[in-house]
């Protein structure tokens, strides 16, 4: 089967302390491949860090001043294990090349002096392998992501429908309790009870306020969840992401001031405006902010940032929003547990997991994605991708036959449950 490969899609990094080798490598192959060169291992590693998403193949000479080629390629493997690595050796370094292959540090080795036509074929085969491997990995991630979304959406829908049903049954009960509590102070004043007969009146006043607060919280939670399943999504308005965040901050302004929490809204005002379901989308950032406030200590710092991404192939144009703070964060296991209706990190935060779940529901039904960012963050770090023009989600169609195959794949489920993906 003949396939046309774009050999400039991914770059080649060549590291060698011989200036002539770098020069002639670029002159010889520069028209066919995209090439980075570095005169030593440290310079090569800096290039790799800056362009790791662009590089598909690394060649490194073994005999270099300072760090040798094998050590450099081992470091490169730890940073980006998917990138193919070739060790360039003299015949006297053959044992080092064999050891490197056996330890997994390199994919292949070639010897100097090289034959240009033979080397060009080798470079092409390596990049072809890397391209196929990258496309396979991308396809697998997309399929697993579709499965993940279907599983979570099923739990979200189930909880939303449960809340809608329970809300109808419990609303009257809680409303009656709330009415009684609201009337209790007036009745107490009317009866003029003897203060001496009451023990610790301040305690009962605090209890009254706390019970009212909890009742309002439960009623609000039931209403919020039931509202998410009340009819189909209607994408009726284009909104400013910056203004939406500002509105959420204004609603929590008193608490932010009282707790000395600094919030920076760094979202550009001129970002494109996505089309949204205004009724549901208006709750997204208040929910996310409440989730952050539930975990943060007084004096914490919160940042909102965003950037626009143009359409890329099948990926539509979208806005990517980043939320981060310097709090304790949420573990990956806890993030996954947000699909559990009874999940709570501790007895004082029963609402937090449900709020995250509601956020996922809102973003998902706008055709977007919500992810936890890992690495380089002290606290909670979330990334939300929102398409400018949402496509209604059809859960029955999203995944199709793949879901059937996945459900019957025991090894897949073992790996999913073990967290090895």
C-alpha positions, 0 to 999 in steps of 0.5 A: 500500500502506497502512502504519501508522508509529509516528512516535514510534519515533524522535525529532526533534532541532530546533536553533534559537537562536530561543526562540519557534521551539523553544517553538512547534515543541514545542507544535505537534508534541509530540503527534505526534512525540517531540522534542528541542530545543536553543538552539545547535549545541553543545547540539544536538550533545551531545543527539545524542551522548547520544541518537544511537540514538533520533534519526531526523531533525535540523532545524537553523536556518541562521542561528544565533549561533556555528556555522551550521546547515550546519556543525552538520549536517555534524558530525552527518553524520560522527557518525551518517550514517544520520540524516536532516538538514533545513536550515531557511533563509530565502529569502536562505539558499537558496544555502547550502541548495543547496550543503549538498544538493550536498555531502551534508550535508542530505537536504532544506531547508525555508524559514521561515516554514513552513506547519504542515500542509505541515511535518507532512507533510514530517516524517512522510515523512522519518521514514517513510523513516528507518524503512524504511531502518533496517529494511532495514539491519537485515535486511541485517546479519542476513542477512550475519551469518547468512552469516558464521556459516555460513562460520565454523561450517563452518571450525570444524566442519572443524577440529574434525573434523580434530582429532578424527581427528588426535588419535586418530592422534597421541595414541599417538605423543606419549604415547610421546615423553612417556613417554620424556621422563618416564623420561629423568631416572630412567634418567640417574640409574640410569646415573650418567653422568660429569658431566664428560662432559656439556657444559652439563647445565643446557641439557639440563635446560631442553630436557627441560622445554621439550619436555615442556611443548610435548608437553603443550600439543599433546596438550591442544590436540588434546583440547580441539578434539576435545572440542567435536565429541564429540556434540551439545550438552546444555544441562544446567545453569544457571550463574553467569557471575560464578562461571564467570569466578572459576573461570577466574581461579583456574585461572590465579592463579599466572600472574596473580600472577607477571606482576602482571596485575590482573583485575577481575571486575565481573560482578554476582552476581545476574545471571540464570543462563543454561542451558548445556552445562556440559562445553563452557561450562566451557572458554569463559572459561579459553580467553578468559583464555588468549587475553588472557594470550598478548598481554598484557605484565606489569602489564596490566589486564583487566576482565570486565563483564556486563549482562542484557538482556530479551527484545525482539521476536524477540531472546531474553533474554540476558546480555551479557559484556564483556571488555577489557584494555589490551594491544596488542589484535587487528586486525580482520583478525586476528580474521577470520583465526581461522577459518584452522586455521594462523593464528598472530600470531607464532611464539610464539602458535600456539595463540591463533587456535585458542582464539578459534575454539574460543570462537566455537564454544562461544558459537555453539552456545549460540545466542549471538554473539561480537564484537570491539568497535571504537573507544574501546578501547586493547587487546582488547575482546570482547562475548559475548551468551548467551541465557538459554535456548539454542536448538540451532543448525541450520546447515543451516536457518540461512540457507536459500535466502539462502546459495545466493543469496549464494554465486552473488552475485559482487558480494557476495563482492567486497565481503566480500573487500574488507572494505567491509561 
